[in-house]
Amino acid sequence: MLMDRVEIIERLKTNLYGRDFLLTWEKSEDELRMILGVADILKEMRNRNISTRVFDSGLAISNFRDKSTRTRFSFASASNMLGLAVQDLDEEKSQISHGETVRETANMISFLSDFIGIRDDMYLGEGNKYMRQVGTALDDGFANGVLPVRPGIVNLQCDMDHPTQVMADLLHLTHEFGSLEALRGKKLVMSWAYSPSYGKPLSVPQGVIALMTRFGLNVELAYPEGYDLIPEIVDVARNNAAKSGGSFTIKHSMAEAMRGADIVYPKSWAPFHIMEQRTQLLKSGDKKLLNELEQTCLANNARHKDWEYNEEMRRLTSKSDALYLHCLPADISGESCAQGEVSAETFERYRIKTYLEAGYKPYIIAAMMLANRFEDTAGLMKKLLDRKQERVTSVLKL
């Protein structure tokens, strides 16, 4: 019963109202459970043709400072299912390209806006900082009567975390294994994997280890020597594991890490120290040194082509069938590239499940929006269920 699920989230103690969702480790366990629970209810309402529209009008602004497919359309879908129109902020076509300040832009796009979704993942040390600068500007505009409401900010991926992705991953896992509690004691391997490209953000692996260690999983982070993540976030994962009763370890062998794994997440990323250098070179505009850094990184990656998740690696996992996760798009050997993160045969085994995994993201984003705007989120869900408004009007029989 959907009402039973609402009663479960009603018992949670949360403080999400009016607060931006920027990092999962800034939220309490109950708050994370709230987002998962609301997302699950929204998905089931959609399946039952029950409208989730709570806004009669309003805008959700998407600000993608990097390329995106799944997250861009997930944000648009989430906004639409709640009744909001979406407007994309194209910085090249706005006054930002002429030097308009963050403070001014944030206020000018927010007169009748309810949410701003931001992706800013390319500059280490800058993405999450930028989101907070936008938040401060919105606080100022609201406090001084410029804005009638203070739009909520949803982190659609930054340099530190990818909360909508990893929360979608976690919701997918609860459905695959039966419940959040059933994940306790399961072994999850977050592994680096070879890619013929460089400069991939650290936010997915960092988000995974920081979130999954909250719920008692035994998380192993695997990567070749030198492909470290941000040390402070590794510490977050280690501390989380100690508190939750799970474990967190680091290994430098993919094969060793995969042994007995229940869940695997093979994904390429650039080393922390390389991303630091890259950020400085991008800021300085030194194209020559940037190109030299890229060539060095590609050469380093090429030394680890054996870090491919394939049938040999799969057979090392629990029952030779660990659940494969990926944020997509994966670098698929022989399909999207000559050699990459995962073999074509192995990816095909789990392709449909990765699509199902991605399908939870719109509901996670919508749940973050509702929790930000409605103080009694559980009460709102009850009203929507009691209203029983059809999303698609039934065809009348003649």
C-alpha positions as CSV (number, residue, x, y, z in Angstrom):
1,M,0.0,0.0,0.0
2,L,1.3,3.4,-0.9
3,M,-0.1,4.9,2.3
4,D,1.9,2.5,4.3
5,R,5.1,3.9,2.6
6,V,4.0,7.4,3.4
7,E,3.6,6.5,7.0
8,I,7.1,5.2,7.1
9,I,8.6,8.5,5.8
10,E,6.3,10.4,8.1
11,R,8.2,9.0,11.1
12,L,11.6,10.2,9.8
13,K,13.2,13.2,11.5
14,T,14.4,15.6,8.8
15,N,15.5,19.1,8.2
16,L,15.3,19.4,4.4
17,Y,12.8,22.2,4.1
18,G,14.3,25.2,2.4
19,R,17.7,23.6,2.2
20,D,19.8,23.0,-0.9
21,F,20.9,19.5,-1.8
22,L,24.6,19.8,-2.5
23,L,26.4,16.8,-0.8
24,T,25.0,13.6,0.5
25,W,27.3,13.6,3.5
26,E,25.8,16.9,4.7
27,K,22.5,15.1,5.1
28,S,21.4,12.8,8.0
29,E,20.6,9.1,7.4
30,D,16.9,9.9,8.0
31,E,17.1,12.7,5.4
32,L,18.6,10.3,2.8
33,R,15.9,7.8,3.7
34,M,13.3,10.5,3.1
35,I,14.5,11.2,-0.4
36,L,14.6,7.5,-1.3
37,G,11.1,7.0,0.2
38,V,9.5,9.9,-1.6
39,A,11.2,9.0,-4.9
40,D,9.9,5.4,-4.6
41,I,6.4,6.7,-3.9
42,L,6.5,9.1,-6.9
43,K,7.6,6.3,-9.2
44,E,4.8,4.0,-8.1
45,M,2.3,6.9,-8.5
46,R,3.5,7.3,-12.1
47,N,3.1,3.6,-12.7
48,R,-0.5,3.9,-11.3
49,N,-1.3,6.9,-13.5
50,I,-1.7,9.2,-10.4
51,S,-0.8,12.8,-11.0
52,T,2.2,14.2,-9.0
53,R,1.6,17.8,-10.1
54,V,2.0,20.3,-7.2
55,F,2.8,23.5,-9.0
56,D,0.3,25.3,-11.3
57,S,3.1,27.4,-12.8
58,G,6.8,28.2,-12.2
59,L,10.2,27.7,-13.6
60,A,13.0,25.3,-13.0
61,I,16.3,26.6,-14.3
62,S,18.9,24.1,-15.6
63,N,22.5,25.4,-15.6
64,F,24.7,22.7,-17.3
65,R,28.3,23.9,-17.4
66,D,29.3,20.5,-18.8
67,K,27.8,18.1,-21.3
68,S,24.9,15.8,-20.1
69,T,22.2,13.5,-21.4
70,R,20.7,11.5,-18.6
71,T,20.9,14.1,-15.9
72,R,19.7,16.9,-18.2
73,F,16.6,15.0,-19.2
74,S,16.1,13.6,-15.7
75,F,16.0,17.2,-14.3
76,A,13.5,18.2,-17.1
77,S,11.4,15.2,-16.4
78,A,11.4,15.8,-12.6
79,S,10.4,19.4,-13.1
80,N,7.7,18.6,-15.5
81,M,6.1,15.9,-13.4
82,L,5.8,18.4,-10.6
83,G,4.2,21.0,-12.9
84,L,7.2,23.3,-13.6
85,A,8.5,24.4,-16.9
86,V,12.2,24.2,-17.6
87,Q,14.4,26.9,-18.9
88,D,18.0,26.1,-19.8
89,L,20.6,28.8,-18.9
90,D,23.0,28.9,-21.9
91,E,26.0,30.9,-20.6
92,E,27.3,31.5,-24.1
93,K,24.0,33.2,-25.0
94,S,23.7,35.2,-21.8
95,Q,25.4,38.2,-20.3
96,I,27.6,35.8,-18.3
97,S,29.8,35.7,-21.4
98,H,30.2,39.5,-21.1
99,G,31.3,39.3,-17.4
100,E,28.0,39.4,-15.5
101,T,28.6,38.4,-11.9
102,V,27.3,35.2,-10.2
103,R,25.4,37.4,-7.8
104,E,23.6,39.3,-10.5
105,T,22.9,36.3,-12.7
106,A,21.5,34.2,-9.8
107,N,18.9,36.9,-9.0
108,M,18.0,37.8,-12.6
109,I,17.1,34.2,-13.5
110,S,15.1,33.7,-10.3
111,F,12.3,36.2,-10.2
112,L,9.6,33.5,-10.8
113,S,11.8,30.4,-10.4
114,D,11.4,27.7,-7.9
115,F,14.5,25.6,-8.5
116,I,18.0,25.8,-10.0
117,G,19.7,22.6,-11.0
118,I,23.5,23.0,-11.6
119,R,26.2,20.8,-13.1
120,D,29.7,22.1,-12.6
121,D,32.2,19.2,-12.4
122,M,35.1,20.1,-14.6
123,Y,37.1,22.4,-12.3
124,L,38.4,20.7,-9.1
125,G,37.8,23.0,-6.1
126,E,35.4,25.2,-8.1
127,G,32.1,23.3,-8.8
128,N,30.6,22.9,-5.4
129,K,32.0,26.3,-4.5
130,Y,30.1,27.9,-7.4
131,M,26.9,26.3,-6.2
132,R,27.3,27.8,-2.8
133,Q,28.0,31.2,-4.3
134,V,24.7,31.0,-6.2
135,G,23.0,30.0,-3.0
136,T,24.5,33.0,-1.1
137,A,23.3,35.3,-3.9
138,L,19.8,33.9,-3.7
139,D,19.7,34.3,0.1
140,D,20.6,38.0,-0.5
141,G,18.0,38.5,-3.1
142,F,15.3,36.9,-1.0
143,A,16.2,38.7,2.2
144,N,16.1,42.1,0.4
145,G,12.7,41.5,-1.3
146,V,14.1,41.0,-4.8
147,L,12.8,37.4,-5.0
148,P,9.4,36.3,-3.8
149,V,10.7,32.9,-2.9
150,R,14.2,31.6,-2.5
151,P,14.8,28.9,-5.2
152,G,16.2,25.6,-4.1
153,I,19.4,24.4,-5.6
154,V,19.9,20.8,-6.6
155,N,23.5,19.6,-7.3
156,L,23.4,17.8,-10.7
157,Q,27.1,16.9,-10.4
158,C,30.0,18.9,-9.1
159,D,33.7,18.3,-8.5
160,M,33.1,16.6,-5.2
161,D,29.8,14.6,-5.5
162,H,27.1,13.5,-7.9
163,P,24.2,13.1,-5.4
164,T,21.3,12.6,-7.8
165,Q,23.3,9.8,-9.5
166,V,24.5,7.9,-6.4
167,M,21.1,8.3,-4.7
168,A,19.5,6.8,-7.9
169,D,22.1,4.0,-7.7
170,L,21.2,3.3,-4.1
171,L,17.5,3.2,-4.8
172,H,18.2,0.8,-7.6
173,L,20.1,-1.4,-5.2
174,T,17.2,-1.4,-2.7
175,H,15.0,-2.8,-5.5
176,E,17.5,-5.4,-6.6
177,F,18.3,-6.7,-3.1
178,G,14.8,-6.1,-1.5
179,S,15.4,-3.3,0.9
180,L,17.9,-0.8,2.3
181,E,18.6,-3.1,5.3
182,A,19.3,-6.1,3.0
183,L,22.4,-4.2,1.7
184,R,24.1,-4.4,5.0
185,G,27.2,-6.6,4.7
186,K,27.1,-6.7,0.9
187,K,30.4,-6.2,-0.8
188,L,30.5,-3.3,-3.2
189,V,33.6,-2.6,-5.3
190,M,34.1,0.9,-6.7
191,S,36.8,0.3,-9.2
192,W,38.8,2.4,-11.6
193,A,38.6,1.1,-15.2
194,Y,40.6,1.9,-18.3
195,S,39.3,4.6,-20.6
196,P,40.9,6.0,-23.8
197,S,40.0,9.5,-22.6
198,Y,41.2,11.6,-19.7
199,G,39.9,14.2,-17.4
200,K,36.8,12.3,-16.2
201,P,35.4,13.8,-13.0
202,L,36.0,12.2,-9.6
203,S,32.5,12.9,-8.4
204,V,30.9,9.6,-9.2
205,P,33.4,7.3,-7.3
206,Q,33.6,9.9,-4.5
207,G,29.8,10.0,-4.3
208,V,29.6,6.2,-4.3
209,I,32.1,5.6,-1.5
210,A,30.7,8.4,0.6
211,L,27.1,7.3,0.3
212,M,27.3,3.5,0.3
213,T,29.4,3.4,3.5
214,R,26.5,5.1,5.3
215,F,24.3,2.0,5.1
216,G,26.6,-0.8,6.3
217,L,28.0,-2.0,3.0
218,N,31.5,-3.3,2.8
219,V,33.0,-1.0,0.2
220,E,36.3,-1.6,-1.5
221,L,37.8,1.2,-3.6
222,A,40.2,-0.2,-6.3
223,Y,42.5,1.7,-8.5
224,P,46.1,1.6,-9.9
225,E,48.7,3.4,-7.9
226,G,48.5,7.1,-8.4
227,Y,44.7,7.3,-9.2
228,D,43.7,8.7,-5.8
229,L,40.5,10.5,-5.0
230,I,40.2,13.7,-2.9
231,P,41.7,12.6,0.4
232,E,39.1,14.4,2.6
233,I,36.3,12.5,0.9
234,V,38.1,9.2,1.3
235,D,38.2,10.1,5.0
236,V,34.4,10.7,4.9
237,A,33.9,7.2,3.6
238,R,36.3,5.7,6.1
239,N,34.5,7.4,9.0
240,N,31.0,6.5,7.7
241,A,32.0,2.8,7.5
242,A,33.2,2.9,11.1
243,K,29.8,4.4,12.2
244,S,27.6,2.2,10.1
245,G,29.2,-1.2,10.9
246,G,30.4,-1.7,7.4
247,S,33.9,-1.5,6.1
248,F,36.0,0.6,3.8
249,T,39.3,-0.6,2.2
250,I,41.5,0.4,-0.7
251,K,43.2,-2.1,-3.1
252,H,45.4,-1.7,-6.1
253,S,44.3,-4.8,-8.0
254,M,41.0,-5.1,-9.8
255,A,41.1,-8.9,-9.7
256,E,41.7,-9.0,-6.0
257,A,39.0,-6.5,-5.3
258,M,36.4,-8.3,-7.4
259,R,36.7,-11.6,-5.5
260,G,33.4,-12.3,-3.8
261,A,31.8,-8.9,-4.8
262,D,28.1,-8.6,-4.7
263,I,28.0,-5.2,-6.5
264,V,30.6,-3.8,-8.9
265,Y,31.0,-0.3,-10.3
266,P,33.9,-0.1,-12.8
267,K,34.3,3.5,-13.8
268,S,37.2,5.6,-15.1
269,W,38.3,8.8,-13.4
270,A,41.3,11.1,-13.6
271,P,43.8,11.1,-10.7
272,F,43.2,13.8,-8.0
273,H,46.6,15.5,-8.5
274,I,46.1,15.5,-12.3
275,M,42.7,17.2,-11.9
276,E,44.4,19.8,-9.7
277,Q,47.0,20.6,-12.4
278,R,44.3,20.6,-15.1
279,T,42.2,23.1,-13.2
280,Q,45.1,25.5,-12.9
281,L,46.0,25.2,-16.6
282,L,42.4,25.7,-17.7
283,K,42.3,28.9,-15.6
284,S,45.5,30.2,-17.0
285,G,44.5,29.3,-20.6
286,D,47.9,27.6,-21.3
287,K,46.9,25.3,-24.2
288,K,50.4,24.0,-24.8
289,L,50.9,22.7,-21.2
290,L,47.3,21.5,-21.1
291,N,47.9,19.4,-24.2
292,E,51.1,18.1,-22.8
293,L,49.3,17.1,-19.6
294,E,46.6,15.3,-21.6
295,Q,49.1,13.3,-23.5
296,T,50.9,12.3,-20.3
297,C,47.6,11.2,-18.8
298,L,46.6,9.2,-21.8
299,A,49.9,7.4,-21.7
300,N,49.5,6.7,-18.0
301,N,46.0,5.3,-18.7
302,A,47.3,3.1,-21.5
303,R,49.6,1.3,-19.0
304,H,46.4,0.0,-17.3
305,K,44.4,-1.4,-20.2
306,D,44.1,-4.6,-18.2
307,W,41.7,-2.8,-15.9
308,E,38.7,-3.8,-17.9
309,Y,35.6,-5.4,-16.4
310,N,35.1,-8.5,-18.5
311,E,34.0,-12.1,-18.2
312,E,37.2,-13.1,-16.4
313,M,36.5,-10.4,-13.7
314,R,32.8,-11.2,-13.5
315,R,33.6,-14.9,-12.7
316,L,35.6,-13.7,-9.7
317,T,32.5,-12.1,-8.1
318,S,29.9,-13.7,-5.9
319,K,28.2,-16.5,-7.8
320,S,29.9,-15.1,-10.9
321,D,27.0,-12.6,-11.1
322,A,27.7,-9.4,-9.2
323,L,25.3,-6.6,-10.0
324,Y,27.0,-4.3,-12.5
325,L,26.4,-0.6,-12.0
326,H,27.4,2.4,-14.2
327,C,26.3,6.0,-14.4
328,L,26.5,5.7,-18.2
329,P,27.7,6.2,-20.9
330,A,30.2,3.3,-20.4
331,D,33.2,3.0,-22.5
332,I,32.4,-0.3,-24.1
333,S,35.3,-2.2,-25.7
334,G,34.7,-2.9,-29.4
335,E,31.5,-0.6,-29.5
336,S,32.0,2.9,-28.2
337,C,35.8,2.6,-28.3
338,A,38.5,0.0,-29.2
339,Q,39.1,-0.8,-25.6
340,G,37.5,0.6,-22.6
341,E,35.9,0.1,-19.1
342,V,33.9,-3.0,-19.9
343,S,33.8,-5.7,-22.5
344,A,30.8,-5.7,-24.9
345,E,29.8,-9.2,-23.8
346,T,29.8,-8.3,-20.1
347,F,28.0,-5.0,-20.6
348,E,25.3,-6.7,-22.6
349,R,24.5,-9.0,-19.7
350,Y,23.6,-6.0,-17.5
351,R,22.6,-3.4,-20.1
352,I,18.9,-3.4,-19.3
353,K,19.6,-3.2,-15.6
354,T,21.8,-0.1,-16.1
355,Y,18.9,1.5,-18.0
356,L,16.6,0.7,-15.0
357,E,19.3,2.1,-12.7
358,A,19.3,5.4,-14.7
359,G,15.5,5.5,-14.6
360,Y,15.4,6.2,-10.9
361,K,17.1,9.6,-11.3
362,P,14.1,11.7,-12.3
363,Y,12.3,10.5,-9.2
364,I,15.3,11.2,-6.9
365,I,15.5,14.8,-8.3
366,A,11.7,15.3,-7.9
367,A,12.0,14.1,-4.3
368,M,14.8,16.5,-3.5
369,M,12.6,19.3,-4.9
370,L,9.5,18.4,-2.9
371,A,11.5,18.0,0.3
372,N,13.0,21.5,-0.3
373,R,9.7,23.2,-0.9
374,F,7.2,21.4,1.3
375,E,7.9,21.2,5.0
376,D,5.4,18.4,5.6
377,T,6.5,16.2,2.6
378,A,4.6,13.2,3.9
379,G,1.5,15.2,4.4
380,L,1.8,16.4,0.8
381,M,2.1,12.8,-0.5
382,K,-1.1,11.9,1.4
383,K,-2.9,14.8,-0.2
384,L,-1.8,13.7,-3.7
385,L,-2.9,10.1,-3.1
386,D,-6.2,11.3,-1.6
387,R,-6.8,13.6,-4.6
388,K,-6.6,10.6,-7.0
389,Q,-6.1,12.8,-10.0
390,E,-5.3,10.9,-13.1
391,R,-2.1,11.9,-14.9
392,V,-3.5,10.7,-18.2
393,T,-7.3,11.0,-18.4
394,S,-8.9,7.6,-19.0
395,V,-10.5,7.2,-22.4
396,L,-14.3,7.2,-22.0
397,K,-16.0,4.2,-23.4
398,L,-18.8,5.0,-25.9
